[in-house]
Amino acid sequence: MRFSSTFALAASLAFLSFGAQAAAPSNWPSAAERENFVKDCTSAARESVDAKTAKDHCECGADKINAELSTAEIKELMTNQNAKQELKNKAVTAISSCKVVKKK
């Protein structure tokens, strides 16, 4: 399943600073679900920034979600469009350190 479009848009527009992420065990339920998140997020972010910036931002966001949310929390967001607002907020907060610069 994919994140709801509202969450993907919110995630894509969060303003974060890019930084190297230490290798950590993945909390994503599967590599395919992480890729779906990055794909959906990148598609939404491309409305505001160029393709490379959008993809970099969304990869950063996926890494931040991995670091801050448990596998169960990620699965809940990925499979339930009616996930609790506090969980959605936690995910947006997690990715709020990745930076996006809007197109001119």
N, C-alpha and C positions, 0 to 999 in steps of 0.2 A: 504494500500500500504506500501511498505517497502522503507527505505532509499536506494538510489542507492548504489551499492557495493563499489564504489569509496569513497563515503562519509563514509560508515560504516568502511572501512579500515582505512581511515584517522582518524576517531574518535577513533578507537581501538588502534591506534599507538600514539595518543597524550600523552604526558607525564604529569601526574597530581599527586597531593598529596591527599591522602584520608583524609577526614575530615567529622565530623558530620554535617549533613544538618538540619537546622531548618525546622520544619514542615511548609509547605506553601501550599496555594491553588495550585492545579495542573493546569498547562497551557497545558498539553498534551490533545489533542482532545479526547482521550479515554484511559482507562487503557490498552486496547489491543494494541494500537499503541505504547505506552511506552514499553510494553513487547516485541513487534516485534523489536523495536530498540535495546533493551537489547540483545535479541536473536541473531540478525544479527551481532551486534557489538561483542558479546562474541565469536561467531563462527570465525570471522575474527581475533580477538585478540588471540585466542588459537594457532594460528600459531607462536606466539612469546612468549607466557607465559602459565603457567599452567591454568587449568580450573577455579580454585577458584579466582586467581588473575585477570583473564580475566573478570569473572562475576562481581567481586567487582569493577573493573575499569569501566565497562560499566554501572553498577548501579550508580556509582558516576557521570559518564557522563550524564546519563538521568536526574539526579537531577540538574546538572549544566545547562543543556539545559532548564529545567523547570524554573530555576531561572532567566535566561538571555534572553530567547526568549518568544515572545507572542504566544498565541494559534494559531493565523493566520500564524506566521512565522514557527512554528513547522509543521502545516498542509501543508504549501507550500513545506517544505523539504520532508515531508513524501509522498506527492502525485505527486511531479513534479521532474523528474530526470533532467530536465533542469532548476532547480531553479537558481536564480542569484548567481554568484560566491561570491559576498559580503555577501549574506545570509549564504552560506556554510561556508565561512571564520568566520562569527560571531559565528556559532555553534561550529566550531573547537576551536576557541578562548575560548569559554565558558567552554569547557571541558579540556582546556590545564592545569588545575591545579590538575588533577587526575594523579597519578603516576603509571606507569607500569614498572616492572622490567623484562627484557628479560630473557628467559630460557638460561641456559648454555649448 
